[in-house]
Amino acid sequence: MGRPLVANPSAACLKSRKYRESHPNRQYNAEKQRIASLKWRNANLEKARQAWREFIKRYPHHNREKMWRRQGIKLRWDDFLALLTAQEYRCANDGCGVKLSQSSPVDHDHISGAIRGILCLKCNAAIGMVGDSQEKLLGLSRYLTKAKGGQCLIGGGKGQVPVP
């Protein structure tokens, strides 16, 4: 986990930068700092855990924003909540209507990073499985329509195999 987290991470970065600027002949060694942080954490494990719990209480959305940044999604927590409210906490897929929560996945274009909406887990997984391909989804729609019309290869809807 590294160093214990502070309530205002940007203030800590600013303090660290100011220190390095005011002590130019002292080299910053990232590996040495990492080892020192780990030593402190191991010696003060409960204190580090408590600091992390307090940080998560103050910033519950921190991990979601971090994950979105890694995925190339340019979205802030407030914008996510506004989008969720605009969708009335329902899946963006008109044919679904599942009620969403604040842990629902954000659907986005993997090339441009543009946000398309918030989907339920099943709809998001379905789009991911077909690789965002409209052709594959239309093909699956035609397949289901054909199968619904009684053109199944096995079973015919009554558990029996049709004889050619």
C-alpha positions in Angstrom: 0.0 0.0 0.0 2.9 2.3 0.6 2.7 5.5 2.7 -0.3 6.2 4.8 -2.8 8.3 2.9 -3.6 11.8 3.9 -6.9 13.6 3.8 -5.8 15.9 0.9 -3.5 14.1 -1.5 -2.8 17.2 -3.6 -1.6 19.1 -0.5 0.9 16.2 0.2 2.2 16.3 -3.4 2.6 20.1 -3.1 4.5 19.8 0.2 6.7 17.1 -1.3 7.5 19.1 -4.4 8.3 22.2 -2.3 10.6 20.2 -0.1 12.5 18.9 -3.1 12.8 22.4 -4.6 14.1 23.8 -1.3 16.6 20.9 -0.9 18.1 20.7 -4.5 21.3 18.8 -3.4 19.3 16.0 -1.9 18.4 13.5 -4.5 15.0 11.9 -4.5 15.3 8.1 -4.7 11.9 6.5 -5.4 13.1 3.0 -4.5 14.6 4.2 -1.2 11.4 6.0 -0.4 9.3 3.0 -1.3 11.3 0.8 1.1 11.1 3.4 3.8 7.3 3.6 3.3 7.0 -0.2 3.5 9.0 -0.3 6.7 6.8 2.3 8.3 3.7 0.5 7.2 4.9 -2.8 8.6 5.8 -1.2 11.9 2.5 0.8 12.0 0.1 -1.6 10.3 -3.0 -0.7 12.4 -2.3 3.0 12.0 -2.0 2.6 8.2 -5.2 0.6 8.0 -7.1 3.2 10.0 -5.8 6.0 7.8 -7.0 4.0 4.7 -10.4 3.4 6.3 -10.8 7.1 7.0 -9.7 8.1 3.5 -12.3 5.7 2.0 -15.0 7.1 4.2 -14.2 10.7 3.0 -13.7 9.7 -0.6 -15.8 6.6 -1.3 -15.6 7.1 -5.0 -11.8 7.2 -5.1 -11.3 3.7 -6.4 -14.0 4.0 -9.1 -12.4 7.2 -10.5 -9.0 5.5 -10.5 -10.4 2.5 -12.3 -12.1 4.7 -14.9 -8.8 6.6 -15.5 -7.0 3.3 -16.1 -9.7 2.2 -18.6 -9.4 5.6 -20.4 -12.8 6.8 -19.3 -12.9 10.5 -18.7 -15.6 10.7 -16.0 -15.8 12.3 -12.5 -17.9 10.9 -9.7 -20.3 13.9 -9.8 -20.9 13.4 -13.6 -21.5 9.7 -13.0 -24.2 10.5 -10.4 -25.8 13.0 -12.7 -25.9 10.5 -15.6 -27.3 7.9 -13.3 -30.0 10.3 -12.1 -30.8 11.3 -15.7 -31.3 7.6 -16.6 -33.6 7.4 -13.5 -31.4 4.7 -12.1 -32.4 2.4 -14.9 -30.3 0.5 -17.5 -29.6 2.5 -20.6 -30.8 -0.4 -22.7 -34.5 0.3 -23.5 -35.3 -3.4 -23.6 -33.9 -4.1 -20.2 -35.1 -1.7 -17.5 -33.1 -3.2 -14.6 -32.7 -0.9 -11.6 -29.1 0.3 -11.3 -27.0 1.2 -8.3 -23.9 3.3 -7.8 -21.7 0.3 -8.5 -23.1 -0.2 -12.0 -20.6 -0.3 -14.9 -20.1 2.6 -17.3 -20.5 1.7 -21.0 -18.0 3.4 -23.2 -16.4 3.3 -26.7 -13.1 1.5 -26.3 -11.5 3.5 -29.1 -12.6 7.0 -28.4 -13.4 6.7 -24.7 -16.7 8.3 -25.2 -19.3 7.4 -22.6 -22.5 5.9 -24.0 -24.4 5.4 -20.8 -24.7 3.2 -17.7 -25.8 -0.4 -18.1 -26.6 -3.3 -15.9 -24.0 -6.0 -15.6 -25.7 -8.4 -18.0 -26.1 -5.8 -20.8 -22.6 -4.5 -20.3 -21.2 -8.1 -20.5 -23.3 -8.8 -23.6 -21.9 -5.8 -25.4 -18.4 -6.7 -24.3 -18.8 -10.3 -25.5 -19.6 -9.1 -29.1 -16.8 -6.6 -29.1 -19.1 -3.6 -29.5 -20.1 -4.9 -32.9 -23.5 -3.8 -34.2 -23.3 -6.5 -36.9 -22.9 -9.3 -34.4 -25.8 -7.9 -32.3 -28.1 -7.6 -35.3 -27.1 -11.1 -36.3 -27.9 -12.4 -32.8 -31.3 -10.6 -33.0 -32.1 -12.3 -36.3 -31.0 -15.6 -34.9 -33.3 -15.3 -31.9 -36.2 -14.2 -34.1 -35.7 -17.2 -36.3 -35.4 -19.5 -33.3 -38.6 -18.1 -31.8 -40.4 -18.8 -35.1 -40.0 -22.5 -34.5 -36.9 -23.0 -36.7 -34.9 -24.7 -33.9 -32.5 -27.5 -34.9 -33.1 -29.6 -31.8 -36.2 -29.9 -29.6 -38.8 -28.0 -31.6 -39.9 -26.4 -28.3 -41.2 -29.7 -27.0 -38.0 -31.5 -26.0 -37.9 -33.6 -29.1 -35.4 -33.7 -32.0 -37.2 -33.0 -35.4 -36.6 -35.7 -38.0 -35.4 -34.4 -41.4 
